[in-house]
Amino acid sequence: MFTFAYPARLTAGRDGRVLVEFVDLPRVATDGKDRREAFEEAMDALGSDLSIRLSRREEIPVPSRAKRGHRMVPVPLWLAPKLALYVAMREQRVNNSELARRLGVHERVVRRMMDPQHATKAEKIQAALAVLGKQMTVEVRDAA
């Protein structure tokens, strides 16, 4: 199971802004005028970094567990299903052509599913995950 949320440290800067640094993604940091804005900016920065990694076919770091003082930042909902499919394909060493064959679609359909800029319907990604033996679920928790 892969949870699409990453731990981050939120700290107050000298100027009163809130700095956000990701534990597992040292290149990713952002800030906001308060905790709410900083958290929103963190989700945006996380989505940007992970979509670039997906576009470049890079490794997607596995999120570590949150430690005391960390806050979990969820991957934006538009990106999480695509990342789930990408991670499953890499784990099973299935390329686009093989997944397309299993789904009975043209390879360009799979390429679009993997494109962070393409608005793929969730049902298509669920079907692709299913042929890989995976099931996507959505969880709603109380906010911390």
N, C-alpha and C positions, 0 to 999 in steps of 0.2 A: 504494500500500500504506500502511496506517495501522497502526502498532504501538501497542497500548494499554498503554503504560507511560510514566510521566512522571518526568523527572529531579528529584531533590530534594537539598538540602544537609542533612546531619546534622552538628550541632555540639553540643559539650558546654556545658551551662549552668553558671553559678557554683554552683548547688545540686547538681550532679552528674547532673542529668537530661539526656537527649539531645533536643534540639530538631530538628524536621523542618520545613523550609520548601520549598515547591514552586517551582521556577524559573518555570514557565508559568502558575501559578495563585497569584498573590500573596495572595489572600484565604484561602488554605488553609495552615494550620500546625497542628502538634500536637507532642506530646512523649511520652517514656516514661522509665521508670526506668533502662533500659539500651538498647543498640542493637536488640536483638531486639524488645522491647516497643515501642520507638519505630517500628520498621518496620511492625509489626502495626497500630499506631494510624494510621500514615501510609496504609496501604491502606484502612482504614476511613474516614478523613477524605476521601481521594480519591474513594472510592465515593459518599460522601454528597454531596460537591460536584457530581460529574458527574451523579448521579441527579436532583438538583435542577435542574441545567441542562437535562437531558433532559425532565423534567416541564414545565418552563417553555418548552420549544422554543427554548432559547438556543443560541448558537454553542458548539460543542465545540472548545476550543483544540487545535491540532495540537501534539503533544509535540515539543520541541526535542531535539537530541542531547545526551547527557550529556557534560559537560566533566569535567576532572580534579577529583576530590573529590566529584562527584555520584554518587548511587546511583539506579538506575532502580526506580521503584515501580510494580508492575503494577496495572492496574484489576482490581477483584475479578471473578472468573470469572462470577458471576451477572449482572453488568452489561455486560461487554465485548461480547457478541453484540448486545445491544440498541443499544449505541452504534454498533457497526459498521453496523447496519441504518439507524439514524438518519442517520449521516454519508453513507452511500450515497444515501439518499433526498434529502438536501439537495443533494448534488453533482449529482444528475440532475434535480432539481426535480420529484420525484415526490411527490404528496401521498398521504394515507391512502387516499382513494377510488380513485385510479389504481392503487396497489399492490394493493388489494383486488380490483379488476377483473382485473388481470393474474394474480392467484393464484386467482381464481374463488371468493372468500370474501366474506362480509359485511364492511363497513368496520369494525365493532366488533371483529372479530378482529385487524385491523391495529392498532387503538387499544390493545388489550390487549398486543400484542407490544411496543408502544412504552412501556407503563406499567412503570416500574421496580419497582413493588410487585407486579406480576402474574408468577407463575411460568410463563413461557412455555417450552415444550420447545425445546431447541436445534434439533431437526429442522425445526420451523416457521420459525425464523429463517434456517436454512440455505436452505430453499426460497425464502423471500422474497429473500434475498441473490442466489440463483441467477437469479431473474427480472430482477434488476438487473445481471446480468453479473458478480457478485462471488462469491468463494469464501472461506469462513471456514476457517482452519487453526489448529491449536493447536501451540505450540512449547514444548518443555521444555528449559531450559538448566541448566548447573551454576550453583549459587548463588555469588554473589560473596563 
